[in-house]
Amino acid sequence: MHIGIDLGTSNSTIAGIEDGVARVFRPADGGEALPSVIYIDKRGHHLYGRRAYDQALISPENVAAGFKRLMGTATPIEIEGADVKLTPEECSAEIMRQLLGQASTETGLDSFEGAVVAIPASFNQMQAEATLRTAQLAGLKQVDLIQEPIAAALAAMAGAKRSGKFLIYDLGGGTFDLALVESTDGKVKILAQQGVNMLGGRDFDRLIVSEIVRPWLMANFDLPNTFLRDPLYRRLHRIALLAAEKAKIDLSALEEAAIFASDDEVRLMDQSETEIFLDAPITRAQFEELIRKPIEQTISLIRSILEENDLTPDAIDRIVFVGGPSRIPLVHRLVVESLGIEADLKTDPMTAVAEGATYYGESRNWSLDEEKKELETAPSGKNERKENEELAQEEDEPTLYFDFDLRTSNDKTTIFIHVEGPSGGRKIQLHTEAWDSEILELKDGLEITVPLDDVGETLFDVCVLSSSGAAIEEHAQTLTITRLVAEPIAVPAAHSIAVKVRQSPQAEENSFLFLVEKGDNLPAKGEINLKSGANLESGSPGFIGFEVFQVEFPECIEVNLCVGLFRIDGTDLPEGHTIAMGDPIIFSWRMNESGILQASVKLPASKLELKAPRFYAPQAGQISYEGTSGEAFTKAILERADEAWGDLAAAVGPMAGPEIGLLKTRLNEQFEILEESASDAEIMRRISEDARFIRQDVVKLGQKYTPALLQRQLGKLQALFNRVCRGKAKEKENETFDALADAAQKAIDSGTEKTFPQAAFSLAKMRHLFLSVAWQNPAYVRAWFYKLSQESWLFADQKAFQAMVEKGKQKSDDSEALRDIVFRLLEARVALSASDAVNDLATIIKE
């Protein structure tokens, strides 16, 4: 049996195929899904699912939940009441083991042929990798991933119209996914998809706490303004979130509810020694007003995806709602009324993803050569049955081969028969219990169309008759064909993936070389001829790096997400080997259906091949959003976005109109959330994501004002060079810098789009010259060392960080040694953006 798993932020489900149809394996308590919650007491006793959830109000410090949102990071999940710290992957593996236990109990199976785990389409490489690690921790060996909207689309084919265009609206506990789907007789094709990584039911819970619960508590108790981030009131914050979630669920059926927790459950005093309880009223109208903006955001995404595909709402047959929060009445009403598209009421929003995942598992060929094998070849005759070989030779028996689709969503298929050797007037017939073909003349190339009336397996018995009409036993066999509820035509890439390169050895700017474009069919593979952009000797401290990005905004590299990092270090080269500038490099890559990138690098000059079995950014996976370090990291990301906004505002002034004010409002909102909820790791991650998107929007707006921004960059760079380098640089260096500045100014003053790239090129050369001079300045080196020594939160390996800082203090008077330590610190830290390096120029060159 192949199983499908929906490992959800709030709830998880598992399904398998029985008699061709998905069957959901329910929790032992009879609930429709297993809450993704873990409880551990001080004695180490574990509870899971509903039993753990029920303990959350009583002992929130013993409960872990929402850990899916921290997958792909180094944020620990702390269960304080049990003094236990787990990784997000370990927590998710615990839930997955419970799901597997449910399936084993109901099927009697101890193991499964394969498992498909669904992930949000918005998941990046690190999150996908973390999900695979979770499955391995849970004991699964044969694992594949599928995007949640694709799984939901497959499930929507069961018992529904099997052809047409429809939308998958997947609003879960932690993420929102949207897919535009086209189906033809159960064959599903994803035309387009979008996703928001941090938009779901848990965000609605936080809105309730922020806008309803917090004011009520402040009005009724003596609490500090920042109690939501105060460790003394962490228990109150957790209980408030749980009570908000329960009220949210109640409001799906009621017009009003209470966000309630008794003083016995809260067990805390305010600053005046009054027992705290919670009894904040909330109406459905209040709740709907709170969540209206994020729901309208999802509708805007729908309109955008339709417009990009030249479609109107009239072209869409139905919307399939998936995920628990999609049951909220406002979601259905607002989406359906705004677009005028009929809602699909047959698909179960809580189980559709797991059902679709198991359908996908059933449609997959799990053999080792799965990507090459499309048809099953079943030989019969003397090559198959050795005991009849002599008789077959005497009677000159032919060898038969049957080629057919093992699995198909069609209600009929064709079996192709190939004959080796003389057929000698033989006949053939295929039959089932309810159908048989005519008796046909056996010949090479014969085609027989067979019916597949029912979903699931159909067995076709093969009967070969001699010229006299007698059945030839050695040719008798049974062919098995599985009719599927639905099957994907192809799995599309959820993101565009590219490598950072330079266009030439002289280039002062980076560009993207795309491997996969969003929507490309997977699996995909390729080979790229590159050149080394640096010299590297065996044992030297340098490197040649291959940086892979998830590209959302190709015009500006540094606002995209780095998801892959593969380096060739000097230590990777055998003794005596070197890579010279311009040496050829062959970069081979492959992305499988799960979206996981693998790569290898060949160095023809050295006859070496280096492999990256898993290609994702280890630094990105080392980010922790916990505690003060998480707050510091998030604040730095937000300040980067604010700095970009400040440059734009200073450059264009009032010319930008209201758009620039709206961006500042968004930034201020994020700063306010940071101030209010800095102890919440989930919120820290969401702020970091939002800050990156705001920064992208700042860059997009800035494209309208290129000359002003170039002028701003020129002024800042000149001021920086004058302050740091002017008095230390050689006369020739000062002259070169000034000449480049003049060239940049002339290009800007020309005011034509053709000259703006020339200005950008001059600015890039100015930055390069600035760095080469500045790093020779002992004061600049010391300033960088001091800055990095204060940013411990940027270093995953604290022991190594402290050792480098201590060594730097000892070498403070040796500028060359200190510079080497600063470079090592810069390489070791978690980068805040793609340009956070000593020299951010790519070390590989496009051939």
N, C-alpha and C positions, 0 to 999 in steps of 0.2 A: 504494500500500500504506500502511495505517495501522500504526504500530508501537507497541508497549507497552514501557515501560522500568521496571524495578525498580532504582532507584539505591540500593543497600543500604549499610549501615554497614560490613559486612565483605565482602559479595559483591554483584555487580550482574549483571543479566541483561537481555536484549532479545529480543523476539519479534515476529512478524508473521503475518498470515493468509495461508495458501496453501490453496486448494481448500476454503475455509470453516473450516479447522481451524488452530489456533495452531501455529506452528513456532518453536522456540527456536533462535536463531543462536548457536552455541557459539564460544568463543574458539579461536584458531588452535591452541593446545596440546591441544585436545580435552577440556578440563575442562568440568564442568557449569555453571560460572559464572566470571565474571571477578572475582578479588579486587580490592576497592576500595583499591588500593595504588599509590603512585607512587614511583619511585626516580629521583633526579637526581644525577649525579656532579659533581665539581668542574669538569669541562669542559662541563657543560650537557647531557650525554647523558641521555635519558629512557628509562626502562623502565616498563611498566605490567603490572598483573595478576599472574599467577603468577611471571613473571620478576622483577618488583619484589619480590614477597613473599619469594622465595628469597634475595634480597640482604639481607633485613631483619636476619638474625642476624649477617651479616658486617659490614654498614655501617648500623646502625640510625639513625645521624645523617643518612643520606642518603635516608631513607624517610619518606613521609607516609601516614598511615592514620587511619581513624576520624573523618575530617573532617565527615561528615554530622551528627555530634552537636553540631557547633558552627555549623551553618547558622543564619542569622538573627542572628548576633552579629558583632562586629568583631574577633573573636579571630584573629590571624594564624596560619597554619600555617607554622612555621619549619623549613626543611630546612637544618640547620646545616652539614652537610658540603659543601653546594653554595652556601652563603651566599645562599639564596633564601627569600623570604617570599611566600606566596600567601594569598589569602582562601579560606575554605571553599568558596565558590561557584566560584572558579577551579579548585580541586582537583577538585571534583565535575564541572565541565565537561570536564576532561581525561579523566576516566573515561567520561563520556557520549560523547565523541568516539571513544573506542576501541570502545564498543558500536556506535555508528553505523557505524564502519568494518567491524566484523564483519558487520553486516546488509548493507552495500553489497557486500562481497566475496561473500557467499553468494547474493544476489539479482541482482547486476549493476545495481542501481539507484543513481543518484547522489543522488537526493532522494526524499522521502517526502511523501505527501499530508497527513499529520498525525501527531502523536506524543502519546501519553498517558503521563505520568510519574506513577508511584504514590508517594504520600507517607503516612507514618503518620497514623492518625486523630488522634493526640495532637499533631500539629504545629499550632502557632499561626499567626496571620497572618504574622508576620515570617518564619517558617520556610517557609511556603508561597510567599511573595514571593521568598525567596532561591532556591527551587527553580525558579521561573519564570525568574529571572535566569540561573541555571545553564544552562537549556535554550537561552536566547538566546545565551549565550556559546559554547555548543556548535554554534551555527549553525542551530538549529531555529526556524522561523517560526510554524508553526501548532501550538500546544501547549495541551494541557489537562491538568489534574491529576485524579487519582482517589484516594480513600482506599484504602490497601492492603487492609484486610479486605473491601471491596467487590470489588476486583479478584480477590482469592483466592476469593470466593464465586462469581464468574462462572466462574472456571477449574474450580471443583469441579463444575460442571454437566456438563462434558464426560465422557461415558461413565458417568454415574452416575444415580441416582434423581433425577428432575427436579422432584419435588414433595415438600414436607415442611419441617420446621424443623431447622436444624442450626447448629452453632457454628463460627466461625472462630477458631482459637487461633494467633495470629501472633506467635511469639517470634523476633525477629531478632537481629542483632548489637548493635543499640543501643536498640531500643524493643520494647514489648509492646502489641499491639492485640487486642481481643476484640470480636467482633460476633455478635449473634443474628440469624439470617437465616431468612426464609421464602421458599420457592420454589414457584411454581405453573407447571408445564409450562415450566420454564426462565426464567420471569420472576421476577427476584430482588428481594426487598424487605428492606431492613435495618430490623429492628424496634428494635434498640438496639445501642449500642456503647460501649466504654470503652477507655481507653488509659493507659499509663504511659510518659512521654517518655524516661525514663532507666533502663530495665530491659531488659537483653539479654545476649548472650553475652560482650560485652566486660566487663560487670560481674562475670560469673563468673570471667573471667581475673584480674581485680583481686582477687577473693576468694582465689584460689589464691596469688597473690603475697603478699598480706597475711598469710594464715593458714598457708601451707606454706613458701613460698620465703623470706620474710623471716626467720622463726625459724631455718631451716636455715642461711642465710648468716650470721646473727648467732652461731650456735653453732660455725661452722667457720672464720670469718674475723674479723679485727679491724676492725670497721666501726662508725661512729657510729650511735647509736640512730635518728637521723633521716636515714639515708643515702638513703632513697627520695625525699626532697625536696632532697637535696644536689646542686647542679649538677655536682660532681666525679664523682658516681655516676649521672648521668642515663643514660649508656650502659648501665649494669648494669640499671637499672630497665626500660628498653625491651627489652633482651634477655630479662629475666625474664618480661615480659608475653608476648613471642612464644613463649618456651619453654612457658609455662603454657598458651597457646592450643593448641599442638601436643599437649601431654599431655592436655588436655581432649578433643580429637578422638580420640586413641588410646583413651581410657577408654570411648568408646561401644562399642568392640569388645573391649577387654581389661579384665581385673580389676585390673591394676596397670600403672603407667607411670612413667617417669622424666622429671622436669622438667630437661632437660639442655642445657647449653651449655659447650663446651670452653673452656680458658683461651686457646686461639688465637682463639676467637670473642669472648670477653669483653674480653681485652686491657686489663686493669686490675689494679692492685695495691691491697691493703688498707693499713691504716695501719702495718702491720708489714712492708711490702714483700713480702708473699706474693701470688703470682699467684692471682687469683680465678677459679674455675670454678663451674659449677652442675650438681649431680647429686642433686636432691632427689626421693626416692621419694614417690609418691602412689598410693593405692588408690582404686578406684571407690567404696568405702564412704565414704572420707574426703571425696571430691569430692561425693558425693550429700548428705552431711551439711552441707557448706558451702552448697549451693544449695537445700536443702530449704525454707528460710524464704521466699526470693523465689518459688519455685514454689507454695508454699502461698498466697502473696499473690495469685497469678493465679487459683488455685482459689476463693479468697474472692470475687474479682471475678466469677467465673462464677456462684457462688451468688447474689450480689447482683443480677446482671443478670436471672437467672431469677426471683428473688423479685419484683423490680420489675415484671416482666411477667406475674405470676401463673402461672408455669409451674414444673413440677417436672422433674427430669432425665428422667423417663419420657416426656415430651412431645418430647424431642429425638432425632432419628433418628441423628445421628452428629456427631462432632467432626472438623473438618478441621484438621490440623496443618500450619502453614506456617512457614518460616524454618529456617535451619541448626540453631540450638540446640534446636529442637523435636524433633530426632532423638535427643537425649540420652535414654537408656533410662529414667531416673527421671522425666522429663517425661511420657512416654507412660504409664508405669505409675501414677504418682501421680494424674495427671488422670483417667485412665480408671477406676481402681479407686475413687477418692474419689467419683466422680459416677455410676458405673455406666452410662456412655454409650459406645457403640461408637465405635471410631476408624475414620476413613476412611483406608484404606491405598492408595488409587488415585491421589490427588492428589500430584504431585511438590512437596515443600515448598520446594525450591530455585528452581523456575521458575514456580510457580502465580501469583505476583503479576504477573510480566511477561506471562504468557499471558492473565490476566484483563484486564490493561490494554489489550492489543491487541484483545480481544473488545469491550471498552468503546469503543475507537476505531472499530471497525467498526460499532457500533450507533449512533454519533453522526452527526448531520447537520451536516457541517462548513461548510455554506453560511452566508453572512453573516446571513441572516434565520432562523437555525436554530431560534430559540425560537418562531417563529411558524409555521414550516412543518412540519406533521406528515404530510401526505399529498402524494404526488407527483401532479401534474396533467400528463398527457401528451396534448395535442390532436392530432387528425389531420384530414385533409380539406383543404378549400380554404385555410384560414388557415395551414396548415403548409407546403403545397407550392404556391408561387406560380405555378410553371410550368403547373399544371393548373387555375389559377383560372378561366380562361375556360370550359374544358370542364365544370368543376364547376358553374358558373353555368348553363350550357346544360342540363345534366342535373339541375340543382337538387339537387346533392350536399349532404348534411347535414355538419355539423361534429361530430366525436366527441371526447369527453374521457374519459380513463381515470383514475380515482382509486384509489390503492392504497397500502399500506404498502411503502415501499422496503425496509425491513428488519424482520424479525420472528423471534422464536424459536419460533413455532408451526409445526406440520407442515402447515398449510394456511392460506390467507388468502382474502379476498374482493376481487374487482375490481369497482368500481362504474363503470357506463358512463352518461355523460350525452350526450344527443343534442340538437343545436340544428338545427332545420329538419326537414322531413318525411322520415321514414325510407323511405316508398314501398315497403313490402314487402320491404325488404332483410333479409338474414340475417347472422349473425356466428358465427364459431367461433374458439376459442383452442386452440392445441396445442403440445406439446413433442415431442421424439423418442419419448417413451414414453407420452404421454397426450394425449387431446384431449377437448374438451367436445362436447356435442351441437351440432348446428347449430340456433341459436336465433334467434327473431325479434328483430330490432334495434329497441329502443325505449328511450326515456328512462327512466332509473331501473333498467335491467337490472343484476342482480347475478349474478356468476359466481364460485363458490367453486373455487379451484384448489389442487392438492396441491403441497407442498414436501417431497418425499421425502428429499432429501439436503441436508446442511448446505452452505452456499455459494450461488452464483448459480444461479438457474433462469431460462431464457429462454422466454418465451411469445410465439409468433408469432400475430399478429392477421390473420384473413382475413375480409373483408367481401364478401358475395355480393349480386349484383343480384337483382331479382325473377325473372330467368330462370336464376339459378344460376351466372352468370359471376363470377369474382373481380374486384373493383374494385381496381386496382393502387394508386391514390393513397391508399387507406386502409390498405395493408399496412405493418406496423411490428412491432417486437419490444419487449416489455416485460420488464424485468429486475427480479427480486425476489430478495433475499438472505435466506436462512434462517440465523439466528444460533444459535450454541451456547447462548447465554443473553443476557439483556438486563436491565438494572436498571429496575425500575418507576419509581424516583425516586432521586435522590442526596440523602441526608439531611445536614443541617448537623451537623458534628462537635461544635460548641460553641454555647452560648448567647452571643449578642452584644448588648450594650446600650450606650446613651449615658448619660453622667452628666449629670443635670439637677437643678434645684431645683423644688420643687412650686409655689412662689409667690415673688414678690419679697421677702417677709418671711421666707422659710424660712432657717433657720440650719444645715440639714443637706442633704446630697445624697441622691439616690435614683437608681435605674436606670429607664430607659425602654427596654424591650426592642425590638430590631429583629428578631432571629431567635432562636427557641428551639431548643435542641438537639433534633435529630430532625426539624425542619421541612424540607419538601421544597425543594430548590434547582433552578433559580434562584428567587430571591425579590426583591421590590422593594417600595418603599413611599415615602410622603411624609408628613412629620410637621410640623405647625404648632407652632412654638416662639416664644418671645419673648426679646429680648436681656436679659441680666441685668446689663449694664454699659453705660456710655457710652463711645463710641469716636469720636475725631475723626481726620480725615485727617492723616497724618504724626505722630500721637501715638505714644508708646511702648507703649500698652496693647494689649490683644487680646481677642477673644471666641473661646473655645476649644470645640471639639467633641471630647470624649474618649470613646473607644470601648473597652469592656472585654470580655474573655473571662470570662464570669461562671460561677464554680464555687460561690460562696458569697454569694448576693445580700444576706444580712443585714448584711454588713460590707464596704463598698465597698473599703476599702484593702487587703484581703487577696486581691483578685482581680487578674488580670493585665491591665495596660493594653496594648492591642494597636493602638490607633488614636489619632492625634492630628492634628487639622486646625484651624489657627488662621486667623482673620481679623485681621491686624495693621493698625495705622493706616496703614502704607505700602501696603496693598492697596486702600485707598479713594481714589478720584479726589479731586483738590484741591477743597476746599469741602464735601465730603460728610461726614456724621456719622451714627452709629447711636446712637439715644437709648435709655435704659432703657425696656423695654417695647415697642420696635419689633418688628413681626412678622418672623419668620425662617422660611423654608420649607426644610426639610432633606429632600432627596430622596436616596435610597440604592438601591443594587442589589447583590446578592451573586450571583455566577455559580456554576455547578456546581463550579468549582474552589475555592469558598469565599473568593474574593477580593472584598473590599468596595470599592465605588466610591461616591462621593458628590458632590453639588453643593449649594450653598447659594444661595438667592435672597433678596434684600433688597428687598421690594416698595417700601418708602419711597424707596430710592435707585435702584431699577430696575437692580440689579446682580445678576449671577450669577457665582459663583466655584466652580471645580471642583477636586476632589481625585481625579485619575485613578487613583491607588493610595492606599488608605487604610490605613496601618499606622504604628506608632509608630517614628519615626526614632531617637529616643533609645534605645529598647530594642535596636534594631539596632546601636547604637554601643557596647554593652557588650563589653568584652574580658575574657576570663577568663585571659589570659596573665600569667605572672610575678607580680611583687609587686603590681601594680595589680589583677590578677584575684583574688589572695589577699585584698587589702584590701576589695575590693567584696564578695566572698563572706562574709568575716568580718562585715562590717557588716550584711548580710542576716540572717546567723545570730544576730547580737546583737539585732536587732530582734525576732526570734522569742523569744529568751531573755528580753528585756525584757517582752514580752507574757506569757510564762509567769510571770515574777517578780511582775507585777501580780496575776495570778490567784492565785498561791500566797499572796501577802501578804493578798489580800482574803478568801479563803475558809479559809485555814489547813488544819487536818486534815479539814474537812468534805468535801473533794473526794475523799477516799479514795484507792485505789491508782491511779486514772486519771491524776491529776496527776503521780504518781511515774513512771509509764510515759512520759509526755510529756517529763519531764526526762531520762529515760534515752535517749530518742531524740535529744534535743538534745545530750547529752554524747557520744553516738556520733558525731554529725556534727562536733563540735569535735575529737574524737580523729582522725577522718579528715582534717580540715583540717590538723591539726598534722603528720600523717604524710605527706601527699601534696600539699602546697600548690603544688608546681611543675607539677601535672598539670591542664591546662585542662579536660579532660573531667570530672574529679572536681569541680573548682570549680563547673562548671555543675550537676552533679548535686546537690551540697550546696545550692546556691541554690534548686533546685526543691524538694528535700526540706524546706528551711527554710520555704518558703512553705506547703507542705502541713501542716507541724507548726503553723505559726501559725494556719492555718484550724482545725485541731483544737483549739487552745487557745481560739479564739473560740467554737467549738461547745460545748465543755465549759463555758465561761463563761456560756452562755445559761441554764444551770441555776442560776446564782448571780447573777442580774442585780442584786438590791439591794446585795450586797456589792461588786460591781465598780463600780457607780455611786457607792457611798460612797468607794471607793478613788480614783476619778477626781476626785470632789469635793475630797477632801483634798489630792491632789497639785496640783490647779489653784489652790486657795486658797493653798497654800504658795508656789507659783511666783509668783502675783500679789503676795503680800506681800513676797517677796524682790526682785522686779524692778520692780514698778509702784507699790506702795502709797505710797511717799514722793514719787513723781514725778507721780502722777495728780491730777487736779482732784478737789475734794471731791465733786462730783456723780458723777464716774466711780467713786470709791470706794463711794459710797452705792448706785449702780446695781449694782455688782458684788456687794456684800453682800446686796442685796435678791434678786438672782438666786440667790445661794448659799442663802439662807434658803428660797426657793421650791423649789430642788432638794432641800434636806434634808427639807422637809415631804413632798414627793412620795415620797421614798425611805422615810421613816418610816411612810407610810400602808400600805406593804407590799402594795399591790394592783397587778396587772398593768396596770390602766387608768391608773395615775398614773406608771408608769415612763417612758412616752414624754414626759410633762411634765417629769420630771427630766432626761431626755436633752436636751430642748429648752432648758432653762435652762442646762445645762452647755455646750451649743453657743454660746449667746449670751455666756456667760462667756468662752469661748475667743476669740470674736470681739472682745469688749471688751479682753481681755488683749492681743491682737495689735495692736489699734489704739493702745493706750497704750504697749506695749513698744517699738514701732518708732519712737516719739518719744524714746526714751531712748538717748542717745549711747553709753552703756556697753553696752547690749544690741546695738546695731548693730555696735559694734567687736568684741564677742564673736562675733557671727555671721561677721563678715569674717575674723577669725582662724581660726575653725573651717573655713570654706570654703577658705581659702588653704592649709590643710594637707591638703586632700582632692583633690589633683590627679587621682587615679585616677577621680574621678567626672565628668571632663570629657573629651569626645572630641576637641575642638579645643584642643590644648595651647597652641598659639600665642596664640589668643584668650584662653585662661585666664590665661596669664602676663601678657598685656597688661593685663587687668582687675585682676589682683592688684597689678601695679606701679602702676597708676593709683590703686588704693585706698590704697596706702601713701602716695602723695603727697597724698591727700585725707583723711588720718586725722584731721585737726583740723576738717574740714568735714563735720559729721554728716549734713547733707542730701545732699551729693554722695556721701558714703560709703554712705548708705542706698540711693541709686539704683544704685550699683555692686553692692551686696549683692543687690538684687532681680534685677539682670541675671545675676549668678552663679547665683542660685537657679533662674532660668528656663533657664539653659544646662546645668546639671548633669543627669546621668542620675539620675532619681529612684529612691530605694530602695523607695518604696511610693507608693500613690496619694494619700497625704496630704502628700507632701513638697513643699510650696509655701508661699509667703508667706501666701496665703489660699486654702485648698483648696476653697472653695465654687465650684460650677459657675457659669459665666458665661452659661449658657442656662437658660431657664425653660420648664417645660411649660405649654402653653396650656390 
